[in-house]
């Protein structure tokens, strides 16, 4: 899959997850996720967890 196709999938994933983490990436590794969060505090916590592991986090709701 090319990065252009991946960017299109990111856009679709962003539309599907109104509040939560929808993707993470690190170097050449990328993963689409569906981690819905019921509060901003929980969302911030999840973002911190992923960032601590060195991932770039894509999330909605902040």
Residue pairs with C-beta under 8 A, 6 or more apart in sequence:
6 30
9 32
10 22
10 23
10 32
10 58
13 22
13 23
13 32
13 34
13 58
14 22
14 58
14 60
16 22
16 34
17 34
17 35
17 36
17 60
18 36
18 60
18 61
19 36
19 37
19 38
19 43
19 60
19 61
20 34
20 35
20 36
20 37
20 43
20 46
20 59
20 60
20 61
21 33
21 35
21 37
21 43
21 46
21 47
21 50
21 57
21 58
21 59
22 32
22 33
22 34
22 35
22 58
22 59
22 60
23 30
23 31
23 32
23 33
23 57
23 58
24 30
24 31
24 33
24 50
24 55
24 56
24 57
24 58
25 31
25 55
25 56
25 58
26 53
26 54
26 55
26 56
35 46
37 43
37 46
37 61
40 61
40 62
43 59
43 61
43 62
44 62
46 59
47 57
47 59
47 62
50 57
51 57
